[in-house]
Amino acid sequence: MSLTDTSMNATPSSNRTHIAFLGNTNVGKSSIINALTNQDIAIVSEISGTTTDPVYKAMEILPIGPCMLIDTAGLNDHSTLGQLRMNKTTDVLNQCDVAVVVFDLNDQTDHYDALIQTLKTKKIPIIGILNKIDLIDDAEHLKKDYAQKYKIPMTLTSATQKQGIETIKDFLIKYVKMDEDKFTLVGDLISPGDFVVLVVPIDKAAPKGRLILPQQQAIRDILESDAMAIVTKEYELKETLESLGKKPRLVITDSQVFLKVSADTPLDIPMTSFSILLARQKGDLDTLVAGAAALSQLKDGDRILISEGCTHHTQCDDIGTVKIPRWIRQATGCHLQIDTTSGTAFKKDLSQYKLIVHCGACMLTQRAMQYRLHQAREANVPIVNYGVLIAYIHGILDRALEPFPMANLLWQESKSR
């Protein structure tokens, strides 16, 4: 079995299986990652607390596919700085697909009780590793004790001696859920031979020469479905549709040009947005559609959170910090307090908000976005994403949801209440 670092480098982080390595300081988390990758990715030292912020390494583990290995800070660092490091580790737990918990003979295992209970509560698959077996006389007996205490599968390794590394890979293959459907963006809505028209304005926030990630993913998904992707800009859509000679199965647009695309797309051609497709793929479209109804309930002084899953250089007419706040204020006529956040961390206390508006989450894992939805539900705060919100504000949410009958039915019921 082999790992390669070349064939999948183009796979975005959000589409990789995230594998977090957790444990006390100096148990060998970094050494195990280095042994798995055959590279000195993580710094190894006998000095406690060498790993500070989480270290990410993109790899491919066959047959799992593209993965992200995450080295985290030690659990038993009780300093002020250590607490900040643990906060970073907690953020990692909210996006990881499997947890590798590393022990050694000298561990104070009380630090692990809360961690493993948290992992089980979050329903994250757990693999236990007893490391440094070259220093242990009765490793097999100790492994059984750990497995019985924590009720998790355990294996033995010596990272420095490269013992048991292949077994770790075997465990990962066994316990990682390989769900290809979680990467499907549009493939289940189309058939081989279909035309799909993608309306792609040139995004000033995207790096020069690149399309933004949801557009790339849609094109790949369409091609894998043996359909044909026709890419056009918003001002050329009408001419594109007229010149096709065949009615497209679907038109997918960037949310920022929703209104123009809706006007130029005949009513007998289904239309939606990249952001709405991402809402369905990454989280829960029904929850986000229900969140749109909360916009009409806003009052003067209410606080809104606009949250993005990535960080980027903001433009003068940035979607999250400029356009959406402007559209919300215009639609509601209310004087609102609007907070904005970006990046992988999510606000812990949501109780002060009357509505959360989230980006499409193209840079977040499915688990990370579902965690954010869960947090919103726990706080009883409605949440909506960019695409659903923009379609609602422009009065075309009914049409944008036509490809998704269940979500459309929920929306019709919400309007009639």
C-alpha positions as CSV (number, residue, x, y, z in Angstrom):
1,M,0.0,0.0,0.0
2,S,1.4,3.4,-0.9
3,L,0.8,7.1,-0.3
4,T,1.5,9.6,-3.0
5,D,1.7,13.4,-2.8
6,T,1.5,14.2,-6.5
7,S,-1.7,12.9,-8.1
8,M,-4.2,14.7,-5.9
9,N,-2.6,17.9,-5.1
10,A,-5.3,19.8,-7.0
11,T,-8.0,18.3,-4.8
12,P,-9.4,21.1,-2.5
13,S,-9.1,20.8,1.2
14,S,-12.8,20.7,1.6
15,N,-13.1,17.5,-0.5
16,R,-10.4,15.7,1.4
17,T,-11.0,13.2,4.3
18,H,-9.7,15.0,7.4
19,I,-7.8,12.8,9.8
20,A,-6.8,14.4,13.1
21,F,-4.0,13.1,15.3
22,L,-4.7,13.8,19.0
23,G,-3.0,13.1,22.3
24,N,-0.8,14.4,25.1
25,T,2.5,16.2,24.4
26,N,5.4,14.0,23.3
27,V,3.3,10.8,22.6
28,G,4.6,10.8,19.1
29,K,1.8,12.3,17.0
30,S,4.2,14.2,14.8
31,S,6.5,11.2,14.4
32,I,3.6,9.0,13.3
33,I,2.6,11.5,10.7
34,N,6.2,11.7,9.4
35,A,6.3,7.9,9.3
36,L,3.0,7.7,7.4
37,T,4.0,10.3,4.8
38,N,7.7,9.2,4.6
39,Q,8.5,12.9,5.0
40,D,9.6,15.3,7.8
41,I,6.3,17.2,7.7
42,A,5.9,17.8,11.4
43,I,8.6,19.1,13.7
44,V,9.7,16.4,16.2
45,S,11.4,17.3,19.5
46,E,11.6,16.0,23.1
47,I,10.6,19.5,24.2
48,S,7.0,19.6,25.4
49,G,4.6,21.7,23.3
50,T,6.6,21.6,20.0
51,T,3.4,21.5,18.0
52,T,1.5,24.7,18.5
53,D,-1.1,25.5,15.9
54,P,-2.5,22.5,14.0
55,V,-0.2,21.4,11.1
56,Y,-2.0,20.3,7.9
57,K,-0.6,17.9,5.3
58,A,-2.5,17.0,2.1
59,M,-1.8,13.4,1.1
60,E,-3.5,10.5,-0.8
61,I,-4.1,7.2,1.0
62,L,-5.3,4.5,-1.3
63,P,-8.1,3.4,-1.6
64,I,-9.5,6.2,0.6
65,G,-8.3,8.8,-1.8
66,P,-7.3,12.4,-1.0
67,C,-6.8,13.1,2.7
68,M,-5.7,15.9,5.0
69,L,-3.6,14.8,8.0
70,I,-3.7,17.2,10.9
71,D,-1.1,17.3,13.7
72,T,-2.5,19.0,16.8
73,A,-1.1,20.4,20.1
74,G,-0.9,18.3,23.2
75,L,-3.9,17.8,25.4
76,N,-2.0,18.3,28.7
77,D,-0.6,21.8,28.2
78,H,-2.4,23.8,30.9
79,S,-0.7,27.1,30.3
80,T,-2.6,30.2,29.1
81,L,-1.0,29.6,25.7
82,G,-1.8,25.9,25.9
83,Q,-5.5,26.8,26.3
84,L,-5.4,28.9,23.1
85,R,-3.8,25.9,21.4
86,M,-6.5,23.6,22.7
87,N,-9.1,26.0,21.3
88,K,-7.5,25.4,17.9
89,T,-7.7,21.7,18.4
90,T,-11.4,22.0,19.3
91,D,-11.9,23.7,15.9
92,V,-10.2,20.8,14.3
93,L,-12.6,18.3,15.9
94,N,-15.5,20.2,14.2
95,Q,-14.2,19.4,10.8
96,C,-12.4,16.1,11.0
97,D,-13.8,12.8,9.6
98,V,-11.8,10.4,11.8
99,A,-9.7,10.9,15.0
100,V,-6.5,9.0,15.6
101,V,-5.8,9.1,19.4
102,V,-2.2,8.4,20.3
103,F,-1.1,7.1,23.7
104,D,2.2,6.0,25.2
105,L,3.2,4.1,28.3
106,N,3.8,7.3,30.3
107,D,0.5,9.0,29.5
108,Q,-1.7,10.4,32.2
109,T,-4.9,9.0,30.8
110,D,-7.3,11.3,32.6
111,H,-6.7,13.8,29.8
112,Y,-8.1,11.4,27.3
113,D,-11.4,10.7,29.1
114,A,-13.1,14.0,28.1
115,L,-11.5,13.9,24.6
116,I,-12.9,10.4,23.7
117,Q,-16.3,11.2,25.2
118,T,-16.4,14.4,23.0
119,L,-15.4,12.4,19.9
120,K,-18.1,9.9,20.6
121,T,-20.7,12.6,21.2
122,K,-19.7,14.1,17.9
123,K,-20.0,10.7,16.3
124,I,-16.4,10.9,14.9
125,P,-14.9,7.5,14.3
126,I,-11.9,6.9,16.6
127,I,-8.7,4.8,16.1
128,G,-6.4,4.3,19.1
129,I,-2.7,4.0,18.8
130,L,-0.3,2.8,21.5
131,N,3.0,4.3,20.4
132,K,6.6,3.6,21.5
133,I,6.1,-0.1,21.8
134,D,9.9,-0.6,21.5
135,L,10.0,0.7,25.1
136,I,7.1,-1.5,26.5
137,D,7.6,-5.1,27.7
138,D,3.9,-6.2,27.5
139,A,2.5,-4.0,24.8
140,E,-0.3,-6.5,23.7
141,H,-1.7,-6.7,27.2
142,L,-1.6,-2.9,27.6
143,K,-3.3,-2.5,24.2
144,K,-6.2,-4.7,25.4
145,D,-6.5,-2.6,28.6
146,Y,-6.8,0.6,26.6
147,A,-9.3,-0.9,24.1
148,Q,-11.4,-2.2,26.9
149,K,-11.3,1.1,28.9
150,Y,-12.2,3.4,26.0
151,K,-14.2,0.9,23.8
152,I,-12.2,1.9,20.7
153,P,-10.1,-0.2,18.3
154,M,-6.4,-0.1,19.2
155,T,-3.2,-0.8,17.4
156,L,0.5,-0.8,18.3
157,T,3.3,1.3,16.7
158,S,6.8,2.5,17.2
159,A,7.1,5.5,15.0
160,T,10.8,5.8,15.4
161,Q,11.3,2.2,14.4
162,K,8.7,2.4,11.7
163,Q,6.8,-0.5,13.3
164,G,3.0,-0.8,12.8
165,I,2.7,2.0,10.2
166,E,1.1,-0.3,7.6
167,T,-1.4,-1.4,10.3
168,I,-2.4,2.3,10.9
169,K,-3.2,2.6,7.2
170,D,-5.2,-0.6,7.3
171,F,-7.2,0.8,10.3
172,L,-7.8,4.1,8.4
173,I,-9.1,2.2,5.4
174,K,-11.4,0.1,7.6
175,Y,-12.9,2.9,9.6
176,V,-13.0,5.9,7.2
177,K,-16.4,6.1,5.5
178,M,-15.8,6.4,1.8
179,D,-19.0,8.1,0.7
180,E,-18.6,9.3,-2.9
181,D,-22.1,10.9,-2.8
182,K,-20.9,13.6,-0.4
183,F,-18.9,15.1,-3.3
184,T,-21.8,15.1,-5.8
185,L,-22.8,18.6,-6.6
186,V,-25.1,18.3,-9.6
187,G,-24.6,14.8,-11.0
188,D,-27.8,13.4,-9.5
189,L,-29.9,16.1,-11.3
190,I,-28.7,15.3,-14.8
191,S,-28.3,12.4,-17.3
192,P,-25.7,11.5,-19.8
193,G,-25.9,13.7,-22.9
194,D,-27.5,16.6,-21.1
195,F,-26.4,20.2,-21.6
196,V,-25.8,22.2,-18.4
197,V,-25.2,26.0,-18.8
198,L,-23.0,27.6,-16.2
199,V,-23.3,31.3,-15.8
200,V,-19.9,32.5,-14.5
201,P,-19.2,36.2,-14.0
202,I,-15.6,37.0,-13.7
203,D,-15.1,37.2,-9.9
204,K,-12.6,39.9,-9.0
205,A,-12.0,38.1,-5.6
206,A,-10.8,34.9,-7.4
207,P,-7.0,34.6,-8.2
208,K,-6.2,35.8,-11.7
209,G,-6.7,33.0,-14.3
210,R,-8.9,30.8,-12.0
211,L,-12.5,30.0,-11.6
212,I,-13.8,29.9,-8.0
213,L,-14.1,26.5,-6.5
214,P,-17.8,25.8,-6.8
215,Q,-17.6,26.5,-10.6
216,Q,-14.7,24.1,-10.9
217,Q,-16.5,21.4,-8.9
218,A,-19.7,21.7,-11.0
219,I,-17.7,21.4,-14.3
220,R,-16.0,18.3,-13.0
221,D,-19.2,16.7,-11.7
222,I,-21.0,17.4,-15.0
223,L,-18.2,15.8,-17.0
224,E,-18.1,12.8,-14.7
225,S,-21.9,12.4,-15.4
226,D,-21.2,12.2,-19.1
227,A,-23.0,15.5,-19.7
228,M,-21.8,18.6,-21.3
229,A,-20.9,21.9,-19.6
230,I,-21.5,25.2,-21.4
231,V,-19.8,28.1,-19.7
232,T,-20.9,31.6,-20.4
233,K,-20.9,35.1,-18.7
234,E,-24.2,36.7,-17.6
235,Y,-24.3,39.2,-20.5
236,E,-24.0,36.4,-23.1
237,L,-26.5,33.9,-21.6
238,K,-29.4,34.8,-23.8
239,E,-27.4,34.4,-27.0
240,T,-25.9,31.2,-25.6
241,L,-29.3,29.6,-25.0
242,E,-30.6,30.7,-28.4
243,S,-27.5,29.2,-30.2
244,L,-27.6,25.8,-28.5
245,G,-30.2,24.2,-30.7
246,K,-31.2,22.0,-27.7
247,K,-32.9,23.0,-24.4
248,P,-30.4,22.6,-21.5
249,R,-31.3,20.4,-18.6
250,L,-30.3,23.1,-16.1
251,V,-28.9,26.6,-15.8
252,I,-26.6,27.2,-12.8
253,T,-25.6,30.7,-12.0
254,D,-23.5,32.7,-9.6
255,S,-25.9,34.1,-7.0
256,Q,-24.8,37.7,-7.5
257,V,-26.3,37.7,-11.0
258,F,-29.4,35.8,-10.1
259,L,-31.9,38.4,-11.2
260,K,-30.5,38.9,-14.7
261,V,-30.1,35.2,-15.3
262,S,-33.6,34.5,-14.2
263,A,-34.9,37.1,-16.6
264,D,-32.9,35.7,-19.5
265,T,-33.7,32.0,-18.8
266,P,-37.0,30.8,-20.3
267,L,-39.4,29.5,-17.6
268,D,-39.4,26.0,-19.0
269,I,-35.6,25.6,-18.2
270,P,-34.9,24.8,-14.6
271,M,-32.5,27.3,-12.9
272,T,-30.6,27.4,-9.6
273,S,-27.3,28.6,-8.2
274,F,-23.9,27.2,-7.2
275,S,-24.5,28.3,-3.6
276,I,-27.8,26.5,-3.4
277,L,-26.2,23.3,-4.8
278,L,-23.5,23.7,-2.1
279,A,-26.2,24.1,0.5
280,R,-27.6,20.7,-0.4
281,Q,-24.2,19.1,-0.7
282,K,-22.5,20.4,2.4
283,G,-25.3,20.8,4.9
284,D,-29.1,20.8,5.0
285,L,-30.9,22.7,2.3
286,D,-34.3,22.4,4.1
287,T,-32.8,24.2,7.2
288,L,-31.3,27.0,5.1
289,V,-34.5,27.5,3.2
290,A,-36.5,27.7,6.4
291,G,-34.0,30.3,7.5
292,A,-34.9,32.6,4.7
293,A,-38.4,33.2,6.2
294,A,-36.7,34.8,9.2
295,L,-35.8,37.8,7.1
296,S,-39.3,39.1,7.2
297,Q,-39.4,38.9,11.0
298,L,-36.4,41.2,11.6
299,K,-36.9,44.4,13.5
300,D,-34.8,47.6,14.2
301,G,-31.8,46.8,16.4
302,D,-31.7,43.1,15.7
303,R,-28.2,41.6,15.3
304,I,-27.2,39.5,12.3
305,L,-24.1,37.4,11.8
306,I,-22.6,37.0,8.3
307,S,-20.1,34.2,8.3
308,E,-17.7,33.0,5.7
309,G,-15.7,29.7,5.8
310,C,-12.6,31.2,4.2
311,T,-10.5,34.3,4.3
312,H,-9.8,36.4,1.3
313,H,-8.9,40.0,0.4
314,T,-12.1,42.0,0.4
315,Q,-12.9,44.1,-2.7
316,C,-14.7,47.4,-2.6
317,D,-18.0,45.6,-3.4
318,D,-17.4,42.4,-1.5
319,I,-20.3,40.0,-1.3
320,G,-20.2,39.2,2.4
321,T,-19.3,42.6,3.9
322,V,-20.9,45.0,1.4
323,K,-23.5,43.6,-0.9
324,I,-25.4,41.2,1.4
325,P,-25.6,43.8,4.2
326,R,-26.9,46.3,1.7
327,W,-29.5,43.9,0.2
328,I,-30.7,42.9,3.7
329,R,-31.2,46.5,4.8
330,Q,-32.9,47.4,1.6
331,A,-35.2,44.3,1.8
332,T,-36.2,44.8,5.5
333,G,-36.0,48.6,5.8
334,C,-34.6,48.0,9.3
335,H,-31.6,49.5,11.1
336,L,-29.7,46.3,11.9
337,Q,-26.5,45.5,13.7
338,I,-24.4,43.3,11.4
339,D,-21.3,41.3,12.5
340,T,-19.0,39.5,10.0
341,T,-16.6,36.6,10.6
342,S,-14.4,34.6,8.3
343,G,-12.2,31.5,8.5
344,T,-12.4,28.1,10.0
345,A,-13.4,29.3,13.5
346,F,-17.1,29.8,14.3
347,K,-18.6,32.0,17.0
348,K,-19.3,30.0,20.2
349,D,-22.1,32.1,21.5
350,L,-24.9,32.6,18.9
351,S,-27.7,33.6,21.3
352,Q,-27.4,37.3,20.5
353,Y,-28.3,36.9,16.8
354,K,-31.7,36.8,15.2
355,L,-30.3,35.4,11.9
356,I,-27.1,33.8,10.6
357,V,-26.2,34.3,6.9
358,H,-23.5,31.8,5.8
359,C,-21.5,31.6,2.6
360,G,-21.7,28.6,0.3
361,A,-19.1,26.8,2.4
362,C,-17.0,25.6,-0.6
363,M,-13.9,25.7,1.6
364,L,-15.4,23.9,4.5
365,T,-15.7,20.1,4.9
366,Q,-19.2,18.7,5.0
367,R,-18.8,17.9,8.7
368,A,-17.6,21.5,9.5
369,M,-20.7,23.0,7.8
370,Q,-23.0,20.5,9.5
371,Y,-21.5,21.4,12.9
372,R,-22.3,25.1,12.2
373,L,-25.9,24.2,11.3
374,H,-26.1,22.2,14.5
375,Q,-24.8,25.1,16.6
376,A,-27.4,27.4,15.0
377,R,-30.2,24.8,15.8
378,E,-28.9,24.5,19.4
379,A,-29.1,28.2,19.8
380,N,-32.5,28.4,18.1
381,V,-31.2,30.9,15.6
382,P,-32.4,30.7,11.9
383,I,-29.6,30.2,9.4
384,V,-29.6,30.8,5.7
385,N,-26.8,30.8,3.1
386,Y,-25.9,33.3,0.4
387,G,-27.6,31.7,-2.5
388,V,-30.9,31.0,-0.7
389,L,-30.9,34.5,0.8
390,I,-30.2,36.3,-2.5
391,A,-32.8,34.4,-4.4
392,Y,-35.4,35.2,-1.7
393,I,-34.5,38.9,-1.7
394,H,-34.8,39.1,-5.5
395,G,-38.2,37.3,-5.3
396,I,-37.0,34.2,-7.3
397,L,-36.5,31.6,-4.5
398,D,-39.5,29.6,-5.8
399,R,-37.9,29.2,-9.2
400,A,-34.4,28.5,-7.8
401,L,-35.8,25.6,-5.8
402,E,-37.7,24.0,-8.6
403,P,-35.0,21.3,-9.1
404,F,-35.4,20.3,-5.4
405,P,-39.0,19.3,-4.8
406,M,-38.8,18.6,-1.1
407,A,-37.1,21.9,-0.3
408,N,-39.5,23.7,-2.6
409,L,-42.5,22.2,-0.8
410,L,-41.0,23.3,2.6
411,W,-40.6,26.8,1.2
412,Q,-44.2,26.9,-0.1
413,E,-45.4,25.7,3.4
414,S,-43.3,28.4,5.1
415,K,-44.8,31.1,3.0
416,S,-48.4,30.0,3.7
417,R,-47.9,30.2,7.5
